[in-house]
Amino acid sequence: MVEATVARSSLARALQTVSSKPEVLVALDPATTLATIPSDFIGLGYEISSVSRPGFLSSQDSVYVQLVQTLGRQGVIRVGGNTSDYASYSARGEPLSSPEEKAGSVVNDSVLRDLGTFLEATGWKLIWGLNLGNGTQENAIQEAKAVTAAAKGNLLCFEIGNEPDLFARHAGFRKPGYAYDDYLREYRACRDALEKAIPGIAFAGPDAAIATDWVTRFAADEGKDIKLLTHHYYREGQNPTSTIDKLLVVDPKLESTLAKLRAASDSSSVPYRICETNSFSGGGRPGVSDTLGAALWVLDFMFTLASAGCAGVNMETGVNQHGFISSYSPIGDDEQGHFWAAPEYYGMLAFAQAGAGRIIASTVNAGGRNIKAYATRPARERIVVTLINKQPSSDAVVVIKPVADTGTFPAFQKSSLVRLSGPSLESKSGVTLGGAGVSADGLWKAARIEEVSGVRGTLQVHLPAASAAIVTLHS
């Protein structure tokens, strides 16, 4: 591992750039807290067809374990997806990984034991989805017992059904007209049977795909008895118009969705989690979901969720419901036992460095450019400002200062930054954080940490196009 070096960035050099590069003003208000980021906010999501592959997600794969731990010592694995509503459990049966609408995946005790060892090795918790689409109550009980035994203390909760708001659209799961009340009746019947068989079992739901009102109603109906409210999100289904430009602009539906979820969470005192998500559904768009652009998107996306009071996010990775490795996978997989950090992983890794503690208020005046900023306070002696320039070819100078009328900007003694960068937004390789890539054994350490100079309580940061910077203010 390359030892970190410190590169001094003189204020004079930064000032010379102002005349040729437009300024972006970021004002911080440390006295105002927008949200607090849970320690297990970061998560990964898997189709059950992925986990049913023998040897996958096992403590025996040291590289995969390390890749997960590099993202954080606490986190959440979610196993479900479309294939979970075609899947079944057989204690000693032959495990089978199958796309949706095919034979149906089979999980057995062997793959579940492997998963248990993986959870133990990483320290991450588990959300497991049970088949409500075409399974039986008896098999769900057997499966839940086996998962509980394998995961032990690392089991967080179960979901009953995947995207039930789309059941009427899937291959004969339910007849047209299937609605929330129908789901709630089925959920409660399955829940009651599971609670009788497994005392102390915990649940999350309703795991809606698009019907946010289902989450609102579920919070009111089941809020006293569940651990998490769960919802999915994708920018859209991947298609020829699923471009990097589209991915990097604000999705008009996301803000209102998050506002409704936060309201449901606040009213029921139950945290909400985006438990299945990534760029474009259906495995992502090649040349878009597997680029530096996707890394910048996921960094911005995770901060958007955290700022809206979301308790966590599970980024889909690995084999998807169609049976191939998704383009959006943060962890690359050649299906021959080799794993690596794909471009999106670096965006998640950047969030892992910056997304801790309280999110404090900040305002950004970017002059209409696609530049974002978020600020956190992980400790009293530190403020971390994440700057994201999603412009493809326009650099900027970012001026960070306190909110003028608060006078609460602390007196920090020094500041430093690491950069998330790559050759271009379209780059599928050469993406680095802090001047370093993730090693072949899954480890990462910044190789380049820049000092940032300031004058009279303000800082200036050169922010190249198609890049991000994590600026840490130290006392």
C-alpha positions in Angstrom: 0.0 0.0 0.0 1.4 3.4 -1.0 2.0 5.7 2.0 -0.1 8.9 2.0 1.8 12.0 0.9 0.7 15.5 1.6 0.7 18.0 -1.2 0.5 21.7 -0.2 -1.9 23.8 -2.2 -0.9 27.5 -1.9 -3.5 30.2 -1.7 -1.8 32.2 -4.4 -2.2 29.4 -6.9 -5.8 29.1 -6.1 -6.4 32.8 -6.4 -4.8 32.8 -9.8 -7.6 30.4 -11.0 -10.5 32.7 -10.0 -10.2 34.9 -13.1 -10.5 31.9 -15.5 -12.8 29.6 -13.5 -16.2 30.6 -12.1 -16.7 30.7 -8.3 -19.1 28.5 -6.4 -20.1 29.8 -3.0 -20.8 27.3 -0.2 -22.0 28.7 3.1 -22.0 26.4 6.2 -24.2 26.7 9.3 -22.8 24.3 11.9 -25.5 25.3 14.3 -28.3 23.7 12.2 -28.7 19.9 12.0 -30.6 18.5 9.1 -30.3 14.8 10.0 -28.0 12.3 11.7 -26.4 9.5 9.6 -26.8 6.0 11.2 -23.6 4.0 11.6 -25.1 1.2 9.4 -26.4 3.6 6.7 -24.3 1.9 3.9 -25.7 -1.3 2.5 -25.5 -3.7 -0.4 -28.4 -5.6 -2.0 -28.6 -9.0 -3.6 -31.1 -11.1 -5.6 -31.8 -14.3 -3.8 -30.6 -16.0 -7.0 -27.2 -14.5 -6.4 -26.9 -15.8 -2.8 -28.1 -19.3 -3.9 -24.8 -19.7 -5.9 -22.7 -22.1 -3.8 -19.6 -20.4 -2.3 -20.8 -16.9 -2.8 -21.0 -14.6 0.3 -18.8 -16.8 2.4 -16.1 -15.9 4.9 -13.8 -18.1 2.8 -13.6 -15.3 0.1 -11.3 -12.9 1.9 -11.3 -10.4 -1.0 -15.1 -10.0 -1.0 -15.1 -9.8 2.8 -12.5 -7.0 2.7 -14.3 -5.1 -0.1 -17.4 -5.0 2.2 -15.4 -4.1 5.3 -13.6 -1.3 3.4 -17.0 0.3 2.9 -17.5 0.2 6.7 -17.3 -2.0 9.8 -21.1 -1.7 10.1 -23.6 -2.1 7.3 -26.6 -4.0 6.1 -26.9 -6.8 3.5 -30.4 -7.1 2.0 -31.3 -10.4 0.2 -34.5 -10.3 -1.9 -35.3 -8.9 -5.3 -37.7 -10.2 -7.9 -36.3 -13.7 -7.7 -37.2 -14.0 -4.1 -40.9 -14.3 -5.1 -40.0 -17.3 -7.2 -37.6 -18.9 -4.8 -38.0 -21.7 -2.3 -36.0 -23.3 0.6 -34.9 -26.9 0.8 -32.7 -27.9 3.7 -30.7 -30.5 1.9 -31.8 -29.9 -1.7 -29.5 -28.9 -4.5 -29.0 -25.1 -4.5 -30.2 -23.4 -7.7 -29.7 -19.9 -9.1 -32.4 -19.1 -11.5 -33.6 -15.9 -13.2 -37.2 -14.7 -12.5 -40.0 -16.5 -14.2 -37.8 -19.6 -14.7 -37.5 -22.7 -12.5 -37.2 -20.7 -9.3 -34.0 -20.3 -7.2 -33.5 -22.8 -4.3 -31.5 -22.0 -1.2 -30.4 -24.7 1.2 -28.7 -25.0 4.6 -25.2 -25.0 3.0 -25.5 -21.6 1.3 -27.2 -20.1 4.3 -24.4 -21.3 6.6 -21.9 -19.6 4.2 -24.0 -16.4 4.4 -23.9 -16.7 8.2 -20.1 -16.9 8.2 -19.9 -13.9 5.8 -22.1 -11.8 8.2 -19.9 -12.8 11.1 -16.7 -11.9 9.2 -17.9 -8.5 8.0 -20.0 -7.5 11.0 -22.8 -6.5 8.8 -26.5 -7.2 9.5 -29.1 -9.0 7.3 -32.5 -8.2 5.9 -34.0 -11.3 4.2 -37.0 -11.4 1.9 -39.5 -14.2 2.0 -41.6 -15.4 -0.9 -45.1 -14.0 -0.9 -45.6 -14.0 -4.7 -46.0 -17.8 -5.4 -44.6 -19.5 -2.3 -46.3 -21.3 0.6 -46.6 -20.2 4.2 -45.1 -23.5 5.3 -42.0 -23.0 3.2 -41.6 -19.4 4.4 -41.6 -20.6 8.0 -39.0 -23.3 7.3 -36.9 -20.7 5.4 -37.2 -18.1 8.1 -36.1 -20.7 10.7 -33.1 -21.6 8.7 -32.1 -18.0 8.0 -32.5 -17.2 11.7 -30.3 -20.1 12.7 -27.6 -19.2 10.2 -27.5 -15.4 10.7 -27.8 -15.6 14.5 -27.3 -12.2 16.1 -26.6 -10.6 12.7 -30.2 -10.9 11.5 -32.0 -7.5 11.4 -35.4 -8.4 10.1 -37.5 -10.2 7.4 -39.5 -8.7 4.5 -42.6 -10.6 3.3 -42.9 -10.2 -0.5 -40.8 -8.1 -2.9 -42.5 -5.1 -4.6 -46.1 -6.3 -3.8 -47.5 -3.1 -5.4 -46.4 -4.7 -8.7 -47.8 -8.2 -8.1 -50.7 -7.7 -10.5 -48.1 -6.9 -13.3 -45.9 -9.9 -12.6 -46.3 -13.4 -14.1 -49.6 -14.3 -12.6 -48.8 -13.5 -9.0 -52.2 -11.7 -8.5 -55.2 -10.7 -10.6 -55.7 -7.1 -11.9 -57.0 -4.9 -9.2 -54.8 -6.3 -6.4 -54.4 -3.5 -4.0 -52.9 -2.4 -0.7 -55.7 -3.9 1.4 -55.2 -7.3 -0.3 -51.5 -7.2 0.4 -52.0 -6.1 4.1 -54.4 -9.1 4.6 -51.9 -11.5 3.1 -49.0 -9.9 5.0 -50.7 -10.2 8.3 -51.6 -13.8 7.8 -48.0 -14.7 7.0 -46.7 -12.6 9.8 -48.9 -14.1 12.4 -47.8 -17.6 11.3 -44.2 -16.6 11.4 -44.5 -15.0 14.9 -46.1 -18.2 16.2 -43.3 -20.3 14.8 -40.4 -18.0 15.6 -40.9 -15.9 18.8 -39.2 -12.5 18.6 -39.0 -12.4 14.8 -38.7 -8.9 13.4 -40.2 -7.5 10.2 -39.8 -4.6 7.7 -42.1 -3.6 4.9 -44.0 -3.0 2.7 -41.0 -3.1 0.2 -42.9 -1.0 -2.3 -41.5 -0.5 -5.8 -43.2 2.8 -6.7 -46.4 3.1 -4.6 -45.2 5.4 -1.8 -48.7 5.6 -0.5 -48.4 1.9 0.4 -45.6 2.9 2.8 -47.6 5.7 4.3 -50.5 3.4 5.0 -48.3 0.5 6.2 -46.6 2.9 8.6 -50.1 3.7 10.1 -51.3 0.1 10.1 -48.1 -1.7 11.2 -45.9 0.9 12.7 -46.1 -0.4 16.2 -44.8 -3.9 15.2 -42.2 -3.3 12.5 -38.5 -2.5 12.6 -38.2 -0.6 9.2 -40.3 0.9 6.5 -38.8 -0.1 3.1 -39.1 1.3 -0.4 -37.2 0.8 -3.7 -35.9 3.5 -6.1 -34.5 3.5 -9.6 -34.1 6.5 -11.9 -36.0 4.6 -14.6 -35.9 1.3 -16.4 -32.7 1.1 -18.5 -33.3 2.1 -22.2 -31.4 3.9 -24.9 -32.3 7.3 -23.3 -30.7 6.3 -20.0 -27.7 8.5 -20.4 -25.1 9.9 -18.1 -26.6 13.4 -18.6 -30.0 12.1 -17.4 -28.5 10.2 -14.4 -26.6 13.3 -13.2 -29.5 15.8 -13.2 -32.0 15.8 -10.4 -34.8 13.3 -10.7 -38.0 15.4 -10.3 -39.8 12.5 -8.5 -37.2 11.8 -5.9 -37.6 14.8 -3.6 -41.4 14.3 -3.2 -40.9 10.6 -2.7 -38.4 11.2 0.1 -40.6 13.8 1.7 -43.5 11.4 1.9 -41.3 8.6 3.3 -39.9 11.0 5.9 -43.3 12.0 6.9 -44.4 8.4 7.3 -41.3 7.6 9.3 -41.8 10.6 11.6 -45.5 9.9 12.2 -44.9 6.2 13.1 -41.4 6.6 14.7 -40.2 3.9 12.4 -37.0 4.5 10.4 -37.3 4.2 6.6 -34.7 2.5 4.3 -34.3 2.5 0.6 -33.5 -1.2 0.6 -33.2 -1.8 -3.2 -31.8 0.8 -5.5 -29.3 1.7 -8.1 -29.1 3.8 -11.3 -31.3 2.2 -13.9 -33.3 -0.9 -13.2 -32.9 -4.1 -15.2 -29.2 -4.3 -14.5 -28.2 -0.8 -15.4 -27.1 0.8 -18.7 -23.7 -0.3 -20.0 -21.5 2.7 -20.6 -23.5 4.7 -18.1 -24.0 2.7 -14.9 -20.4 1.4 -14.9 -18.6 4.8 -15.2 -17.1 7.6 -13.2 -20.4 9.4 -13.8 -22.2 6.7 -11.8 -19.6 7.1 -9.0 -20.5 10.8 -8.8 -24.2 10.0 -9.0 -24.1 7.5 -6.1 -22.1 9.9 -3.9 -24.7 12.6 -4.5 -27.6 10.2 -4.2 -26.5 8.8 -0.8 -26.1 12.3 0.6 -29.5 13.2 -0.8 -31.1 10.3 1.0 -29.2 10.9 4.3 -30.2 14.6 4.2 -33.8 13.5 3.9 -33.6 11.5 7.1 -33.3 8.1 5.4 -31.9 5.4 7.7 -29.9 3.6 5.1 -29.6 2.5 1.5 -28.8 -0.9 -0.2 -27.1 -0.6 -3.5 -27.8 -3.6 -5.8 -24.8 -5.6 -6.9 -24.0 -8.9 -8.5 -26.3 -11.2 -10.4 -29.6 -9.6 -11.2 -33.1 -11.0 -11.8 -32.3 -11.7 -15.5 -29.3 -13.9 -14.6 -26.3 -11.7 -15.5 -24.0 -9.4 -13.5 -25.5 -5.9 -13.5 -23.6 -3.0 -15.1 -24.3 -1.0 -12.0 -22.6 -3.4 -9.6 -20.3 -1.6 -7.2 -18.4 -4.8 -6.7 -17.2 -6.3 -10.0 -17.6 -10.0 -10.6 -16.3 -12.1 -13.4 -18.3 -15.2 -12.2 -15.0 -17.0 -11.9 -14.4 -16.1 -8.2 -12.6 -12.7 -8.9 -14.0 -9.5 -7.4 -12.9 -5.9 -7.6 -14.0 -2.3 -6.9 -16.0 -1.1 -9.9 -16.4 2.7 -10.6 -19.6 3.0 -8.5 -17.8 1.5 -5.5 -15.6 4.6 -5.3 -18.6 6.8 -4.9 -19.8 4.6 -2.0 -16.3 4.6 -0.6 -16.2 8.4 -0.8 -19.5 8.6 1.1 -18.0 6.2 3.7 -15.2 8.7 4.3 -17.5 11.7 4.6 -21.0 10.5 5.5 -20.8 10.3 9.3 -22.3 12.1 12.3 -24.6 15.1 11.8 -25.5 16.6 8.4 -25.3 20.3 9.0 -27.0 23.0 6.9 -25.3 24.4 3.9 -26.3 26.5 0.9 -24.7 26.4 -2.5 -24.7 29.2 -5.1 -23.4 27.4 -8.2 -24.7 29.9 -10.8 -26.9 27.2 -12.4 -24.1 24.7 -12.8 -24.5 21.1 -11.8 -22.4 21.3 -8.6 -23.5 20.0 -5.2 -22.2 20.4 -1.7 -22.9 18.6 1.6 -21.5 19.1 5.1 -21.2 16.7 8.0 -19.9 17.0 11.5 -18.6 13.6 12.6 -17.0 15.1 15.7 -16.8 18.4 17.5 -13.3 19.0 16.2 -14.1 18.3 12.5 -16.4 19.4 9.8 -16.3 17.5 6.5 -17.5 19.2 3.3 -18.2 17.0 0.2 -18.1 18.9 -3.1 -19.4 17.2 -6.3 -18.8 18.7 -9.8 -21.0 16.9 -12.2 -20.2 19.2 -15.1 -18.5 17.2 -17.9 -16.0 20.0 -18.9 -16.2 23.0 -16.6 -13.9 23.4 -13.6 -14.8 25.7 -10.7 -13.3 27.4 -7.7 -15.4 26.6 -4.6 -15.3 29.2 -1.8 -16.3 27.7 1.6 -17.4 30.2 4.3 -19.7 30.5 7.3 -23.3 31.7 7.0 -22.8 35.5 7.4 -25.5 36.1 10.0 -24.8 33.2 12.4 -21.2 33.8 13.4 -21.0 30.1 14.4 -18.2 29.0 12.1 -15.6 27.4 14.3 -11.9 28.4 14.3 -10.3 25.4 12.5 -6.5 25.2 12.5 -6.0 23.3 9.3 -7.8 21.8 6.3 -7.2 19.0 3.9 -8.8 17.2 1.1 -8.9 14.0 -1.0 -10.3 13.8 -4.5 -12.6 11.4 -6.3 -11.5 11.5 -10.0 -11.0 9.7 -13.2 -10.1 10.5 -16.9 -13.7 11.5 -17.8 -17.4 11.0 -16.9 -17.5 8.0 -19.3 -14.4 6.3 -17.8 -14.8 2.7 -16.8 -11.3 2.5 -15.4 -8.8 4.8 -13.8 -11.2 5.9 -11.1 -9.4 6.8 -7.9 -10.1 8.2 -4.4 -7.3 10.2 -2.8 -5.1 9.3 -5.7 -5.3 5.6 -5.0 -7.3 2.7 -6.3 -8.7 -0.2 -4.2 -6.1 -2.9 -4.1 -6.5 -6.4 -5.5 -7.1 -7.6 -1.9 -9.9 -5.1 -1.3 -7.9 -2.5 0.7 -7.8 1.2 0.2 -5.7 4.1 1.6 -5.4 7.6 0.3 -2.1 8.2 -1.5 -2.6 11.9 -1.9 -3.9 14.3 0.7 -3.8 18.0 -0.2 -3.6 20.8 2.3 -6.0 23.6 1.8 -5.2 27.2 2.7 -7.7 29.8 3.8 -8.0 33.5 4.6 -10.2 35.2 7.2 -12.4 32.1 7.8 -12.9 31.1 4.2 -11.4 28.3 2.1 -10.9 28.0 -1.7 -10.8 24.7 -3.4 -10.2 24.1 -7.1 -12.8 21.5 -8.2 -12.1 20.1 -11.7 -14.9 19.0 -14.0 -16.2 15.4 -13.4 -14.8 15.1 -9.9 -15.6 15.3 -6.3 -13.5 16.5 -3.3 -13.8 15.7 0.4 -12.6 18.7 2.4 -11.9 18.1 6.1 -11.7 21.1 8.5 -9.6 20.1 11.6 -9.4 22.0 14.9 
